[in-house]
Amino acid sequence: MDYYFRKDLKNIDHTVSIDVPRCDNMLCLNESPYDPYQIVHDEFHQIMKRVSLNRYFSEVTGEIQEELIKYVGHGVDSHNMIFGNGADEMLYYLFTSLRDSPEDYILSLSPSYFDYKSYSRAVGMNVKFLNLNPDFDFDLKKYITLTRNKHCRLAVLCNPNNPTGNLLNYEKILEVINRVEIPVLIDETYYEFSKVTLLDEVMKRDDLLVIRSFSKAFSAAGLRFGYMLGNEKLISEIAKVKTAFNSSILVQAFALAILKNKETFLKKVEEISKSRDEIYAKLNLLPHVKIFPTATNFIPFSFGRRSDELFNFLIEKDIALRQIGAHPLLKNFLRVTAGTKQQNQYFFNQVKKWVSAAF
Ligand SMILES: Cc1ncc(COP(=O)(O)O)c(C=O)c1O
């Protein structure tokens, strides 16, 4: 039978799926524990009164742009931005606009966000990885060398990095930006937790992009809203592969309602960060634990070879975590997302119970 599809797809043996346990306490996907509808219900319905879903165009598009410009600051305006279905869709557009040949690749550190691989594969590109050092720093010289190839189209730095949770050294990021000769993407999906941004640099240069998300700080993973920021020249090139109606008016209306209530969400970020620090401190005191500091809403930790046992024990207690041990640097590690104060307390009590029985 003829193969009708792109040749490189033939050898890929699976579709992208996310395999996580379904529990009452979903502490596995770095989501927010708060349902945004409870917070913006009235605002959203007010906005919807003037939105006609029978139309392709709505004034809401201009309004969300204005609100985003105000929120992002740093001199960004509408020419510096693309938005759509999550930070993920920004990756898709960016990779699509950069890919020229099947040998092309993007460069990422490893371990890092798994979807760099899925999206590069989706557009027929490869990914090359440079392993992080055991302290989650990276070798600048090696990184730069890997970019010096005509097929290296983009250097990606996830800051803070998922799943390790750490911020990369700011000066080192600047060195990468200054020394590589290809565009650099900084993934700032966890920006509101880390409060570190490269946006000042973005505005000065025509080879640097930032992506951000509404899935974490703005509590809206299911909404699918994210944005990319860059110099006007870069953004106008990427916009050539963006479809006209990629972003739903309904989603934009909800995202607008969120931005009009941003203080409430940002206050929740502070609460989540505080309770994340509390679980970190408590976990850190348990015997046999290995744990890494974090600038995000999640914590990587391990009990060595016994981690899988804990993972399964917690599922029985209706708590889902993520197993992130695929990379040797994180062998046997689990990742817990900070939930509500009560969820965190429940999680910690169960871990403590397991530890006293296990060791
Ligand atoms: C580092 C990183 N980048 C991007 C994303 C995707 O964000 P979004 O839900 O906005 O597509 C995630 C989601 O977990 C992430 O951790």
The ligand as an SDF file (V2000), in Angstrom:
LIG
                    3D

 16 16  0  0  0  0  0  0  0  0999 V2000
    8.4690   24.4090   30.3470 C   0  0  0  0  0  0  0  0  0  0  0  0
    7.1140   24.3550   29.7400 C   0  0  0  0  0  0  0  0  0  0  0  0
    6.8980   24.9690   28.5640 N   0  0  0  0  0  0  0  0  0  0  0  0
    5.6810   24.9580   27.9940 C   0  0  0  0  0  0  0  0  0  0  0  0
    4.6170   24.2950   28.5910 C   0  0  0  0  0  0  0  0  0  0  0  0
    3.2790   24.2790   27.9000 C   0  0  0  0  0  0  0  0  0  0  0  0
    2.4800   25.3220   28.3490 O   0  0  0  0  0  0  0  0  0  0  0  0
    1.0250   25.5150   27.7810 P   0  0  0  0  0  0  0  0  0  0  0  0
    0.0820   24.7640   28.6770 O   0  0  0  0  0  0  0  0  0  0  0  0
    0.8040   27.0020   27.8330 O   0  0  0  0  0  0  0  0  0  0  0  0
    0.9990   24.9940   26.3780 O   0  0  0  0  0  0  0  0  0  0  0  0
    4.8010   23.6320   29.8080 C   0  0  0  0  0  0  0  0  0  0  0  0
    3.6980   22.9070   30.4480 C   0  0  0  0  0  0  0  0  0  0  0  0
    3.8210   22.2240   31.4220 O   0  0  0  0  0  0  0  0  0  0  0  0
    6.0840   23.6570   30.4060 C   0  0  0  0  0  0  0  0  0  0  0  0
    6.3320   23.0490   31.5770 O   0  0  0  0  0  0  0  0  0  0  0  0
  1  2  1  0
  2  3  1  0
  2 15  2  0
  3  4  2  0
  4  5  1  0
  5  6  1  0
  5 12  2  0
  6  7  1  0
  7  8  1  0
  8  9  2  0
  8 10  1  0
  8 11  1  0
 12 13  1  0
 12 15  1  0
 13 14  2  0
 15 16  1  0
M  END
$$$$
